[in-house]
Amino acid sequence: MPPAKQAELSVNPEVSRSFDSLQHTDHVIWDRPGYLVRRLHQLHVALFMGQVAKGEVTPIQYGLLSILVNRPGIDQSMLGEELGLDPANIAEVLKRLETRQLVSRQVDPENRRRKLCVATKEGERFVNRYQKDMQHSQQQLLSPLEPRERELFMNLLMRLVQGNNESRKASSARPSVNLSK
């Protein structure tokens, strides 16, 4: 292991032992951040679906509703951008929530090409009804970490997302693929 990596891991002996144990097992792909992020996402979805609204809503749908409760009248394009969804996917999520009468979309009178999105009263009640369950699922996801580690983890996640969002927007070239891992 390179000295820089050893120094980084020595900051937290538990992380170092955990990383070393993974290196000496049959876990071939556990040193790949993409794999671990995907696996953590799978665990998050399972926790969320088991605890929030009896599985009647996905994390994306609940996130969308939460945004609309806090920012009524946001346009469909901005909503998709905030959720990291392309226009076709955001339209499909909105359509499903609209069918359930949790959101409504209206043509913007100032720009007829834009659709403004609003959580209905039922949508607001839905978000409020399951707010504690959603928070509990988030806390459970982070429960293996100590409180200071949770804060650090969240800060690092935000940096990774923001840093990669910016580089993705700035470059239209396809990212290079590292085939060495």
C-alpha positions in Angstrom: 0.0 0.0 0.0 1.4 3.5 -0.9 2.6 5.5 2.1 0.0 8.3 1.4 -2.8 5.7 1.7 -1.4 4.2 4.8 -1.2 7.7 6.4 -4.7 8.4 5.4 -6.0 5.2 6.9 -4.0 5.5 10.1 -6.1 8.5 11.0 -8.9 6.1 12.0 -7.5 2.7 13.1 -11.0 1.1 12.7 -11.2 2.1 9.1 -7.7 1.0 8.5 -8.4 -2.5 10.0 -11.6 -2.7 8.0 -9.9 -1.7 4.8 -7.0 -4.2 5.4 -9.4 -7.0 6.1 -11.2 -6.3 2.8 -7.9 -6.4 0.9 -7.2 -9.9 2.2 -10.6 -11.5 1.5 -12.4 -12.7 -1.6 -14.1 -9.3 -1.9 -12.6 -8.5 -5.3 -14.6 -5.2 -5.9 -14.9 -3.8 -2.4 -12.1 -1.3 -3.0 -14.1 0.3 -5.8 -16.0 3.5 -4.7 -18.6 3.1 -7.5 -19.5 -0.4 -6.3 -19.7 0.7 -2.7 -21.8 3.8 -3.6 -24.2 1.5 -5.6 -24.4 -1.0 -2.7 -25.1 1.7 -0.2 -27.8 3.1 -2.4 -29.4 -0.4 -2.6 -29.3 -0.6 1.2 -30.8 2.9 1.5 -33.7 2.1 -0.8 -34.5 -1.1 1.1 -34.5 0.8 4.4 -36.6 3.6 3.0 -39.1 1.3 1.4 -39.4 -0.7 4.6 -40.0 2.3 6.8 -41.7 5.0 4.8 -45.3 4.9 3.8 -45.4 1.1 3.8 -43.4 1.2 0.5 -46.0 3.3 -1.3 -43.5 5.9 -2.3 -39.9 5.7 -3.6 -37.1 7.8 -2.2 -37.1 9.9 -5.5 -40.8 10.5 -5.2 -40.6 11.5 -1.6 -37.6 13.7 -2.3 -39.6 15.4 -5.1 -42.6 15.9 -2.9 -40.3 17.3 -0.1 -38.8 19.8 -2.6 -42.3 20.9 -3.7 -43.5 21.4 -0.2 -40.6 23.7 0.5 -40.4 25.4 -2.9 -43.9 25.5 -4.4 -44.1 26.5 -8.0 -40.6 25.4 -9.0 -40.6 24.5 -12.7 -40.3 21.0 -13.9 -36.8 21.5 -15.4 -35.3 22.9 -12.1 -37.0 20.1 -10.2 -35.3 17.6 -12.4 -32.0 19.3 -12.1 -32.2 19.4 -8.3 -33.0 15.7 -8.2 -30.4 14.8 -10.8 -33.1 13.4 -13.2 -33.3 13.9 -16.9 -36.5 15.5 -18.4 -38.1 12.2 -19.4 -37.6 10.7 -16.0 -38.8 13.7 -14.0 -41.9 13.9 -16.2 -42.6 10.2 -15.5 -42.2 10.7 -11.7 -44.5 13.7 -11.8 -47.1 11.9 -13.8 -47.2 9.1 -11.2 -47.5 11.5 -8.4 -50.1 13.5 -10.3 -52.2 10.4 -10.8 -52.2 9.9 -7.1 -53.2 13.6 -6.7 -50.1 14.4 -4.7 -48.8 17.0 -7.2 -50.2 19.2 -9.8 -48.6 20.8 -12.8 -49.6 24.1 -14.4 -48.4 25.8 -17.5 -46.4 28.9 -16.6 -48.5 31.9 -17.8 -45.3 33.9 -18.4 -43.6 31.1 -20.4 -46.0 28.6 -21.9 -43.2 26.1 -22.5 -42.5 25.7 -18.7 -44.6 23.7 -16.3 -44.8 24.8 -12.7 -45.1 22.1 -10.1 -46.9 22.2 -6.8 -47.6 19.7 -4.0 -51.3 19.4 -3.5 -52.8 19.6 0.0 -52.8 15.8 0.0 -49.1 15.8 -1.1 -48.2 18.2 1.8 -50.0 15.9 4.2 -48.2 12.9 2.8 -44.8 14.5 3.3 -45.7 15.6 6.8 -47.2 12.3 7.7 -44.0 10.3 6.8 -41.4 12.9 7.7 -40.3 11.1 10.9 -40.2 7.7 9.2 -38.0 9.2 6.4 -35.7 10.7 9.0 -35.5 7.4 10.9 -34.5 5.6 7.7 -31.8 8.1 7.2 -30.6 7.8 10.8 -30.6 4.0 10.5 -28.5 4.2 7.3 -25.9 6.2 9.1 -26.1 4.3 12.4 -22.9 2.3 12.0 -21.0 5.6 12.1 -20.2 7.7 15.2 -21.8 11.1 15.3 -18.6 12.9 14.2 -18.1 10.4 11.4 -21.7 11.0 10.2 -20.9 14.7 9.8 -17.7 14.0 8.0 -19.3 11.4 5.8 -22.1 13.8 4.8 -19.6 16.6 4.1 -17.5 14.2 1.9 -20.6 13.0 0.0 -21.6 16.6 -0.7 -18.1 17.4 -2.0 -18.1 14.3 -4.2 -21.5 15.1 -5.6 -20.8 18.8 -6.2 -17.4 18.2 -7.6 -18.5 15.5 -10.0 -21.7 17.5 -11.0 -19.5 20.5 -11.9 -17.0 18.4 -13.9 -19.9 16.6 -15.7 -21.5 19.9 -16.7 -18.2 21.5 -17.7 -17.2 18.8 -20.0 -19.3 17.3 -22.8 -16.6 14.7 -23.5 -17.2 11.2 -22.2 -15.3 10.4 -19.1 -12.3 8.1 -19.6 -12.7 4.6 -18.3 -10.0 3.1 -16.0 -9.9 -0.5 -16.9 -7.2 -1.3 -14.3 -9.7 -2.0 -11.5 
